[in-house]
Amino acid sequence: MAALIYSLCALTALTCTWLLLQAWRRGRYRLLLWSGLCFAGLTLNNFLLVVDKLVLPLVDLSTLRASVALLSMAVLLYGLIWDTE
């Protein structure tokens, strides 16, 4: 059951990434770009969770996952604060 939930979360984040970046490509609103890049990092974070918990259960990837999530949020925060249109 956990494998299904982890996989669905990763696919949902991937879908959000794709939709946000497609909308950015059409409209060129930079907030969509920053949000898409954030979700790309969160997608990577979810795939690392799948690898951490299901593929390599004896290896602890929690530090790497937390670092990827922090970097993803930092990208979005940068876009919200310093990027002006």
Secondary structure, DSSP 8 states (H G I E B T S, - for coil): -HHHHHHHHHHHHHHHHHHHHHHHHHH--HHHHHHHHHHHHHHHHHHHHHIIIII-TTS--HHHHHHHHHHHHHHHHHHHHT---
